[in-house]
C-alpha cells in the first residue's frame, strides 16, 4: 500500500508540474494580444466604425425598391348636401410601384425614378328619394393607371451633407484603428512591467526561502548547544524569533506573488486557474539612443498627433454645421414624367399625358435672437481649443522623450554601480566564509553576509530590468526601436472586415 501511495503521489506531482506553463515575455505579450479584454473591445469598436463606413458607402449607390399591393377593398358612404343624396362607393384595387434612388455625392443632389401601375374597379350607388320610394342608381367604372416620373432635387447655397457624413465616418474608422494600435503598444508595456514584477518577486521568494532555511539550521545548531549546556537560553529564544520572522516574511511574499499573478492573468486574458512560471534572461545590452532622432521621429509618426488632427478636422465640421443653422438656402426640384389611364390595359399608353414640374424654393432667415451667432462662436472656440491641444500634445511628447532619455543615461550609471556592489559583496562574502571555516565568525554573521550578497544581486537584476523597461518605453514613445535600429512596423494588427 505504501508503494501504491508513493506512485500516486509521484504521478500527481508530475501532473501539477506538467500543468504549469513556462512563460516568457514574448509568449506573454502574444497571449495578451490574443486574449486581452480591453484589446478585444477596442477591436470591436473599430469593426463597428468600419461597418458604419461600409453602410454609408452602400448608401451612395443606386437603391432599388419594389412595392406591391396585391388587393385592397373599401366601402364608403357619404352624403351630398347639394343634391341631398346618399352615395355608396365600393372599390377594389391592385397595384405596384418600382423605384430607383441615386444620390449624387459630388453635388449632394439626388435622382429618383419611379413607376406606379394600378388597376381599380369602382361601383358607386346613388340613393334618390322620390316621394316615399328610394331609387338606387349604380355606376360602375374599371380603369388602369400608370404614372412614370424622373425627379431631380438639388440643395443650393449650403454645405454638402453627403460628403461631410462620409468624411466623418472615415475619420471615425481611422480614429478607432489608431486607438486599437495604441492599446496594443501600451499593452506591451503593461505586460512587460507586470511580467518583470513577477520575475523579481520570484527572485525575492528564492532569497527569502534561503533565509528561512539558514534560520532553521541556525536554530537547530543553537538548540543542540543549549541542550548540551554550551549556550545560553536567551540565544535559543532569539534564534526561534528569527526563524518565525523569516517564515512569516516568506509567506507574505508568496501571497504577494499570487496576487500579482492574478492581476497578470487578467491583463493577458487568461483564466484565473492558469498556472505559469515566468522565465527570462535579463542581460545587459547598452543601446545608443539619439535624442534628436527620437524626438523628430516621434513628432512625425506618433499616432496621438494624428488623433488630435482628426479632432481638429471634426471640429471644423462642427463649425460648418453651426454656420448652416438658420442659413439662407434654396432647394431646386424638377421632374419629368407621363401619366396614363384607360379602361383597357391594351390602350393604356395610347394617349399619355406629360406631367413636368419645376420649382425653386428659398429659405430666408429673419431673426433668431442670436442663436446661430452663439453656436458659431462656441464651435470656433472648440476648434481653437483643439489646435491648442495639438501643440500641448507635441510638447508633452518631446518632454516625455527627453525624460526617458535622461532615465536611460541614469540607469546605465546605476547598473555599473550595482554591478560593482555585487562584486564587493561577493568578495566580502568569500572573506567572511573563510573566517567562518576557521571558527572566527558565527553562522548568524555569515548569514547576514549571504543575505547582503543576495540583496545586491537582486538590486543588480532589478536595475537591468528597469533599463529594459525604459528602452521599451522609449520605443513606444518614439515608435522607433533603437535596439534593432528600425521603426516600429506592422501597426495594422488585425484584418479589416470585408
N, C-alpha and C positions, 0 to 999 in steps of 0.2 A: 504493500500500500504506500509506503514511503517513497518507493521508486516511481509509482504512478503519480503521486502528488508532485514529485520533483519534475517529472516530464511535463505535466500540465502547467506548472508554474513557469517552466522554461519556455513552453510554447506561447503562453500568454505574454511573457516578456518580449518574445520575438514579434508578436502581432502588434504590440504597442510601439516597438521601435520601427516597425515597417510602416505604421500609420503616421508617424511623424515625418513631415516633409522638410527636406533640406532646402532652405530658401535663400537664394542670392538676391542682391539688389536688383539685378536685371530682370530676374523672374518676378520679383515683387512688383516692379513697375509694369511689367506685361500683364500680370493679373489685375492690377488696378485699372489699366486701360480697358480691359475686357469687362470688368465687373463693378467698377465704381458707380454707386447710385447717382452721385452728383453728375458724373460724366454722361451717364445714360439719359438723365433728364435734359441735359444740355443738347445731346444729340437729337432727342425727340423734339425739342423746341426748334432746332434747325430744320428738321424734316417737316415740321408743321409749317414754318415760314416758306420752305421751298415748295410745298404743295399749294400753298396760297398763291404763290407766284405762278405756278403752272395753271391754276384755275383762272387767274386773270389773263394769262396768255391765251387760254382756250376761249375766253370771253371775247377776244378780239377777232376771232374767226367767224365765218358765217354760221349762223344757227338756224336750224330748220325745225318747224313745228307743224303738226297736223292735228286739227280738231274735228271731231265727228259728233254730230247729234243724230243718233240712229232713229229716234222717234220722239216727237213732242205732241202732246194733246192738250187742248184747253177749251173751256166752255165759259163764256162770259155773257152777262146780261146788263143792258144799260137803258136808260130812259131818255128819249129825245124831247126836250122841252118845247122845241119849235112846233113839232107835229103832234106832240102828246102821244107818241107811240113807243112801244117797247121793242127793243131789238135784242135778239138772242143770237150770238155768234159762236159757232162750233168750228174749231180749226185743228188740222193735223199737219205736221210738217216733218221733213227730214232734211239734213244738210251737212255740210262740212266746209272747213276752210284750211288753206295751206298758206304758210307764211315763211319768209326768209328775212333774217335780220343781219345786216352787215355794218358794224361800226367802222368809222374812219379815224384811226388814231392820229393821223397827220393833222387833221382839222378839228377833231372832236365832234364831227358830224356823224350822220347815220342814214343808211338806206334801208327802207322797209318795203318788201314786196309781199302782196297778199292777194289771194284769190278765194272768193267765197261763192259756193254753189249751193242752192237750196230749192226745195220743192214744197209747195204749200197747197193744201186743199181746204177751202173755207166755205162754210154754209151759213148764211145769215137769214134768220127768220124774223119777219116784221109782223107784229100783232096789232091789228087795226080794229077799233071798236065801232061797230055800225049798229046803232040802236042798242038792243040788248044782246046782240051777237058779236062775237070776236072772230075776225077773219085773219088767217095767217097766210103770209106770202113768203116763200123761201127762194132765196137767190144763191146759186152755187157758183164758185169760182175756183178753178185749178190753174196754177201758174208755176213756171220755173223762173228763177232769177240767178244772175251771175254778176258779181262785182269784182273787177280786176283793177288793182291800184299799185302804183310805184310812188313811194313818198320819200322825200329827202328833207332832213332837218339839220340846221346848222346854227349853233350858238355864235353870237357876234360880240365883240368888244369885251371879252372875258378870257380867263386862262383856260388852258386845255386840261380838263379834268381827267381824261383817259391817260394822257402822258404822265400827269402828276401821280395818279394812283399806281401806274405801272412802276414808275421810278421809286416810289415809296416802298413797294413790295420787294423790289430788287435790293434796296438798301437794307431792309429788314432781314432778308435772307443772308446777305453778306455779313451783317452785324451778328446774326446768330451763329454763323460759321466761325467768325472771329472769336466769339465768346466760347465756343467749343474748343478751339485751338488754345486759347489762353488757359482754360481749365485743365487741358491736357498737360500743358507745360507746368502749371502750378502744382498739379497732382504729382508730377515727377519730383519736385522739390519737397513736397509734404511727405511723400513715401520715403525719400532718402533720409529726411530728418528723423522720421519715426523708426525707420529701419536701423539707423546707426544708434539711436537711443536704446533700442532693444539690444543691439550688439554690445554697447557699452555696459548696459545693465547686466548682461550675461557675464561679462568680464568681472564686474563688481561682485557678482554672486560667487564666481570662482575664487576670488580673493577672500571673501567672507567665509566660504566653505573651508579654505585652507586655514584661516584664522581660527575657526571653531575647532578644527582638527588639532591644531597646535595647542589650543587651550585645554582640550581634552587630554592630550598627552601630558601637558604640564600638571594638570590636576591629578592624573594618575600617579605621576612621579612624586608630587608633594604629599599625596595621601599615603603612599608607601613609606615616605620618610617620617611622617607624623606617626604612623602606626609603629614604626621602629624606634620612635623617640629621638629621631635625628633632626626634627624641625618643629617649630612652634605651631600651635593650633591656629594661631592667627593667620599664618601663611596659607593654611588649608581653606580658611574662610574666604580669603582674598582670591585664591585660585577658583573656588567654587563660584564666587561672584563674577569673575572674569569669564568663566565658562558659560554661565547663564546669560550674561550680556551678549556674548558672541553668538549664541544660539538665537536669542531674540532678534538681534540685528540681522542675522541670516534669514530668518523667517520673514521679517518685514521687507527685505529686499526681494524675496521670492514673490510676495504678494504684490509689490510694485511692478514686478516683471509681468505677472499675469494680467494686471490691469492695463499695462502698456500693450500687451499682446491683443487684448480685446479691442482696444481702440484701433490698433493696426489692422485687425481683421475687418472691422467696419470700414476703414479707409480704403482697403483694397477690394472690398466687396465679397469677402469670403464668410462662410458660416462661422458662428462662434465656437463650434466644436472642431474647427480646423486646427490641427496640431502641426507646429513647424518649429524649426530652429534656424536662426539666421546665421549664415556663414559668409565670410568675405575676407579678402586680403586687403588690409589697409597699409599701403606703402606710400612712400614719399616720391612724388614726381613734380619737380618745380616747373611751373608753366609761366612763360613770359607773356604778360598782358600789356598791350599798348593802349594807354588811356585815351589818346586822341582817336585812335581807330575804334575803340569800344564805344565812345560817345557818338561819333559820326555815324557809325553803322546802326546804332540803336535809334538815332533820330530819323534815319532813313527807312527803317524797317519795323519799328515797334508797332504792333497791331493796335495798341491803345490809342495811338495818334490817329490811325485810320478810323477808329470808332468815334473819336472826337470830331473828325471831319465829316463823318456820316451825320452826327448830331447837328453839325453846322448846316449841312445841306437840307436836313429835315426842318430845321428852324427857319430856313429860307422859304420852304414850302408853307409853313405856318403863316409867314408874313404875307405870302401871295394870297392865301385863303382869307386872311384878315382884311386885306385891301379889297377883296371881292365882296365884302359884306355891304349890302345896300348900294351896289355899284350901278352905274349906267351900263346897261347891256341890252342886247337885242337877240331876237330869235327869228331866223328865216326858215320858212316852211313852204314847200311846194310839192305838188303831186300831179301825176297824170294817170288817167285810167279810163275804163269803159264800164258802162252798166247796161245790162241787157235783161229783158224779161219777156216771157212768151208763155202761151198756154201749152205749147208743144216743145219738147226738147229738140226736135229736128230744126225748128225755126228760131231757136233761142238767139242766135247771133246774126239773124237777117238784118235787123235794124238796131245795132248797138248805139248807145248814147255816150259821147265823150264827156268825161267829168273832171276837167282840170281844176286845180285850186292853187292859189298862191297867196302868201301872206307874210307880212313883216310886223313883228310886234316889238315894242321898245319898253324898257322898264327904266323910269327916271326917278331916282330918289329925291326926296324933297327935304325932310328934316328928321333926324333920328336922335336928337338930344346928345350928340357927341359919342354915340355908341361905337360907330365904326372907327372914329379917331382914337378912342381909348384902346380898342382891340389892336389896332395897328401899332400904337405906341408900346403896348405890352409885348407884342411879337418882336418889335425892334430891340427892346431891352433884352428879351430872351436870346436873340441872335448875338447881341454884344456879349452877354454872359458866356455863351458857347465859345466865342472867339477868345475870350479871356481864359476859358478852361483849357483851350489848346496850348496857350502859352504857359499856363501853370503846369500842364502835363509835360511839356518839354523840359521845363526847369526841374520838375520832380525826377524825371528820367535821368537827366545829367547829374543831379545831386546824388541820386541813389548809386549810380555807376561810380562816381568819384569816391563815395563812401566804401563801396565794395572793393574798389581798387586799393584804398588805404588799408582795409581789413586784410586783404591778401598779403600786402607787404608786411604788415604787423605779424600775421600768423607765421610767415616764414621765419621771422626772428624768434617767435615763441617756440617754434618747432626745434630750432637749434638749441635754445635754452633747455627745453625739456629733454632733448637728446643728451645734452651734457649732464643734466641732472640724473638721468638713468645711468650713465657711465660712472658718475661719482657714487651713486647708491650701490652699484654692483661692486665697485672697489671697496667701499665701506663694509658691505656685507661679507666679502671674502676675508677681510682683515678680522672682523668680529667672529667669523666662523672658525678661524684658526685659534682665536682666543678661547672660544667655546670648547674646541677639541683639547686645548691644553688645560682646561679647567679654570680659566681666568674670567669666564663670563657665564652668567646663569642662562637657562633656557628662555626665561622671560625677556631678558635683554636681547637675546638673539632673535626672539620672535618679533620684538619691536623693530629690529633692523630689517627683518624679512618683510614685515608689513610696509615699512617705509619704501623698500625696493618695489614691492608690488604696486604701491600707490604711484610711484614715479613712472612705472611702466604704463599704468592706466592713463596718467596725465599725458604721457607722450603719445599714446594711441589716440586719445581724445583730441590732441592738437592736430594730428594728421586728419582725423575725421572732420574737424572744423575747417581745415583747409580745403578738403574735397567738397564739403557743403558750400563753402564760399565760392569755389570755382563753378559749381553747378548754378549757384545764384547769379554769378556773372554771366553765364551762358543764357539764362532765362532773361536777364535784364537787357542784354545786348542782341540776343538772337544770333550770337556768334560763338562757336565752340573753339576756344583758344587752345584746348588740349589737342584737338585734331587740326586746328587752323583752317576750319571750314565753317561756312554759315549753317545755321540750323535749317534743315530742309524738311520736306515731306510734312508740311503743316496741314494739308488736307487729309486728315487721318481716317476718314471713312468715306464710303461710296455714296454719292448723292443719289436720291431716289429718281428713277426714270419715270 
